[in-house]
Each structure stands twice: as C-alpha cells, then as structure tokens.
Amino acid sequence: MLIQINDVTKIYQLGDINVRALDRVNLIIHKNEYVAIMGPSGSGKSTLMNIVGCLDVLTDGQYVLNDNDVSKLTDDQLAEIRNKEIGFAFQTFNLLPRANSLHNVELPLIYNGTPRNQRKELALKALERVGLGDRALHKPNELSGGQRQRVAIARALINNPSIILADEPTGNLDSKTGEEIMQIFNELNEAGNTIILVTHEEHIAKHSKRVIKLLDGKIIEDERN
C-alpha cells in the first residue's frame, strides 16, 4: 500500500464562512497504480491532490504515504517528503524561464544536495527518457508547449519518486501534443511508476486504469478502466 487516506476532511475559512473542501474521504492507492481524479470545479479534486502532494495540510483525519504518517509531520519534514517521494507535473509547467532544460530538471537534486557531476548525468538521463536529450541546453522559450511539459515530466522523475502527480498536464496543449504527453505517462506507468492524474477531460482520464470522481468533497465513484 502506497497511499492510505482515512476520514480526511479539509475545511477552508473564507471570512466567516467555513468551506468543507473534503468531507471524510477514504482512499487507498497501491504502488504502480495509474489513477485519474475527476470532478467539476469545486468538487475537491485539487484539494485532494494538494494533500496527497503534501502541498496542503488536512483539517482532520489521517494520511499515510509509504508508511509515513504525513498528518503528523512538520513543515520541514513535509518539504523533505515532497522532494524525495513526489514528482510534480503541472499544467503551467513551472519552469525557470532563464534556465535551460538541464538546469530545470536538476533543481530537485540541487535541493537535496546531490553532487554536481552526478546531477548533470541524472538530469540528462531523465531528459533522454522523455525524448529530449537533444534539447538539454535549450531554454523554455526555445521549446514548444509539448517539449516544455516533457521537461517538467523529466524533472518530476529525477528523484525516482514514489508518486508522479500530474495536474491537468495537457491543459495548455493541443490535442495531438496532449496525446503524445499521455503516451509518456502510459510508458512511465508500464515501467513501474505510480501516477495520479487530475483532469476534467474524459478522454484523458481513459488513459488511466482507475477513475475516482469527486463531488462536493466526497468520492462518488471509484471504478477501474
């Protein structure tokens, strides 16, 4: 078992109003699963992803990731878990505009103190894995949208994380490029990576092997493709 979420509730305070973004959610995800999380705006899917990615803390309940009870960790410990256990691929790519592909991919290794020579070697391997070995010295403005997302995926892979979290990874791409990116995720899952994908698009969710649908902070459907 990789992820265990027990009775997780998340409440945001907006002025005098309490917004229950997640309402006693229970979820188990095993290693090497490929899961899509779906739901309309305000359903809680982004909140769930932020909690799974240790970007936000829960209000009540328990979250266990790889035998670590994440609910009890300090901010510094959460940052360490994010760096070691989780690779992120966002819709907006989140690349440093003045840095080349190699440096963008290296960033998580810089944060965890990996020696420089080793960093470059690992970053180049990650870029080659997503078909961008020949674009290592190109900056984001010299790359297409699909190539930028590939750089973001290579960065997500660099620490060999327990989970790759992808938030609307094809949202800024045309349909053909989006399918190419989804093919990379398919290959990564076949190679043993656990992938959790947040999307509102049915045709993207169909690439996964399990679809979880949320509404009003609750899981209303959990089916295998």
Secondary structure, DSSP 4 states (H G I P E B T S, - for coil): --EEEEEEEEEEEETTEEEEEEEEEEEEE-TT-EEEEE--TTSSHHHHHHHHTTSS--SEEEEEETTEEGGG--HHHHHHHHHHHEEEEETT----TTS-HHHHHHHHHHHTT--HHHHHHHHHHHHHHTT-GGGTT--GGGS-HHHHHHHHHHHHHTT--SEEEEESTTTTS-HHHHHHHHHHHHHHHHTT-EEEEE-S-HHHHTTSSEEEEEETTEEEEEEE-
